[in-house]
Amino acid sequence: MSDSPTEVTYLLAPARRGEADAVDRLFPLIYDELKRIARAQMQRERPDHTLQPTALVHEAYLKLVRQSDASYDDRTHFFRVAAQAIRRILIDQSPARRPLLAHKHPLNDDPAQSKAAEPDYHALDRAMKGLAREHPECTAVVELRYYAGLSECEVAQTLNLGLRTVQRHWKFARAWLQREMNASTTSTIAKPSHVR
């Protein structure tokens, strides 16, 4: 993360209030990081996806600075929220006809395998909400590792946690989310077609 942490933190509040100068100064400081997050997300998308990383960054940025009720503790919190905003945009863009079994291992560490099959973002989003309720400490790791594309070392540094703690949370969260997504898929498939 190459921007100035102090300057980003300082500009977040006035940018959110719509102060044009702050918005203009903030965007170049966070653009590269938002673009990296968007690229990490787009690697998991189908190759013919119509949304490009640059458009994803701009849409996410507009959402973030227009949230009048949002308050960011610091730049780390801002980038976690940015990863969530990018996730929401991708969920909103995903076709309703997406097959529920499209992706068996959505949280694979290998981007090539993650790219091979498109994740069911709706099932993943439901599972993430459950994880946030039951294991919030793991949710932060997933947001930064999977959605923001940070390495385990970067996540540890960002959250001020030990590397082994991050690795444990990441391993647990992947298994937990996969179990929840599989249970969700199984229950959806098991329902008769006339039951919604």
N, C-alpha and C positions, 0 to 999 in steps of 0.2 A: 504494500500500500504506500504509494509514493507521495501522496499529498501531505500538506502540513496539517497534522492533527489539531493543533491549536486553532489555526485559521478556519478549518472546516467546522469545528465545534462552535467557534465564535459566529460564523455566518449562518448557521442552521436556523436559529430563531428568527432573525430578520427576514431571511429568505421565505420562511414559512408564512410570515405576515404579509408577504407580497412586496417587500421593498426591492425595487428593481435593481438597485446597485448591488445588493447582497446576492440576488438571484444571478446576476451577470458574473459576479466574482466567484460564486460557489461552483457553478457548472464546470468550468475548466479544471477546477481542483479535484473534482470527483469523477469527471468523465471517464478517465482511463480505468478506474476501479469499477465503475458501473458497466463499462464495455466488457471488461474481463468477466464479470458476473454473468452478463447476458450471453457471452460466448460459451461459457461453461454450461449454461442452461440449453442453449441452442444445439450443442453437441448431442444432446439426448433427444432432440426432435427429429421427426421424419425429414428426409432430405428435401422434399418438395414443399416444406413449410413456407408460407408466403411472408411471414414476419421475419425481418432481418435483425441482427443484433443492434444495429444503429437505431432502427425504429423502436425496438424494445427499450433501449436506453432512454430515448426521448420520452416515450410514453410513461415509463416508470418515473422518470424525473419529474414530469408534470404532475403525476399523482402525488408524489412525495411533497413537493413544495405547495401543493394546493390543500393539503390536509391541515385545516386551521386548528383542529383539535389535537393534532399530534404533538408530542414533545419528545425530543431526542436527548438522551442523557449525554451522549458524546458521539463521536464519529463512528465508533464500533456499533453502537446501537442504531445509528442511522443506516449503516451498511447492512445490518441484520434486517431492518425494516425494508431496505431496498431489495434484498434478496426475496423477501416475502412478497413485495409488490410485483416483482418480475414473475414469481411463481403464480400469483393471481392472474396476471395478464395471460400467461400461457394456459392456465386453466380455462379462462374465459374464451380463449381462441381455439381451444381443442374442440374438435367436432363431436357432437352428441352420439354419432354413430360409431365412435371408436370401440373396437372389441374389448371386452373386459379382461381378456387374458392376453392382451397385447404384450405384456412385459412381465416376465416371471421374476426378474431380479433388478428392480428399479434403482437400487442403491449400490450397484456394483462399483468397486474402486477403479475398474478398468474402463476408461471412456469409450474404447472401441466396442466393448461388450454392451455398455449402456446405450450406445448409439445404434446397435444392431436391431433393437426392437424398441418402439416408442412406448414410454410408460403410460399407464392409465392415470392421468393427473387427477381425475376426480376421486378415484379410490385412494391415491396417495395423499390427497388433501384431507380426506376424511380420516385417514390413519394418522396424519400429522396432527390434526386437532386432538385426537385421542391421546397421542404421545405428549402433547403440550399440557393436557389436563393431568395425566398420570406421572409423567417424568419430564418436567420442564427443564431440568439440567441437561438432559439428552437432546432436547429440541434445539437448543442453541447450537450444539455441536453439529446437528444435521443441517440447520440453516446455513451455517458457515461452510461446512465441508461439502455438502451436496449442492445446495442452491447457489452459494457464493463461489464455490470452486476452490476454496482454500485448502492447502495441505494440512495434514494433522499438526505439524509444527506451527504453522501459521495460526490455526485454530487455538492451539495451546497458548500461544503468545497473546492473541487477541482477547481470549477469555481469562487470561491470567491463571491457567490451570497447568498441571503437570502433563507431559506428553502421554504418560501411561493412563492417566485419568481420561484424557480425550480419546485414546484408543479403546478403552473399556466402554465409554459412553457410545462411541461410534459403532462398535461391534454389537452392543446391546440394542441400540436404536434400530440398526438395520434388521436384526432378527425380529424385533418387536413389530416394526412396520410391515415386514414381509408377512408375518403371521396374520396381522390384522387385514392386510390386503387380500391374502388368500382366503381368509374367513369371509370377507365381504364378497369376493368373487364367487365363492362356493354357494353362499346363501342367495345371491342374485341369480345364479344359474339354476339353482334348485327350485326357484319359484315358477309356478305355471305362468305362461305368457299373458294370461288375462289378469294376473295379480301385479299391481304396480307398487 
